[in-house]
Amino acid sequence: MKSSEHEIKVCVFDMGGVVDLFNGGEMERRLLRYFGVEDNDTFLSLSPDMKGLIRDFGAGLFDEDEYWKRFSCITGINVPDEPHLYTKFFNPVQNPKTIAVIEDLKKNGIRVVAGTNVEPSHRIWHDNRNDYGMFDYAYTSDRLHCVKPEPEFFEKIIAFEKVSPNEMFFTDDRQENVDVAVSLGINGFRFQSPESLREHLEEIDLL
């Protein structure tokens, strides 16, 4: 391994859109059609109040049953009473090229962790399949009780990892998340492809 001028000790990877190939918008559209809703394609389009509900569910402030109760109260939609509804159309596929980057970083002695927004139901789904097993640790929003791009999300990971911000690298497919990380002093990079990520990591001497 080359010496890094940035002295980066920990690399933080987002999951959805980086490690996983998954379209959350399509999942919501399919659920709405399952509920009999034809005129809306996203939960946010149903009501302005959905923004807070989605945030709090992602922060793990309540479980799926409570989420659907609040969802129905806000939207007036009659949600079917069946278990595991939130994962009914949840079907992420892992990106092997991104996983190869993670494996190569670990071979170079870099600690690699996940830093991901995930609702409790989806986190349990991933846990059951050991999808976080490639990481040295997985920091999930439902366990941190805050979500990206809130600064607290990154500050908690920095504190738990016992590093300074400039000793951390973060990649995410959402620019707003990268921007907040950079504002805190973290080395941020917007993920667009495994190839561009690998090239950047080679440029900063981590690969």
Beta strands, then each sheet from edge to edge (+ up, - down):
strand 1: 10-13
strand 2: 20-21
strand 3: 93-94
strand 4: 111-116
strand 5: 137-140
strand 6: 168-172
strand 7: 187-190
sheet 1: 5+ 4+ 1+ 6+ 7+
sheet 2: 2+ 3-
end
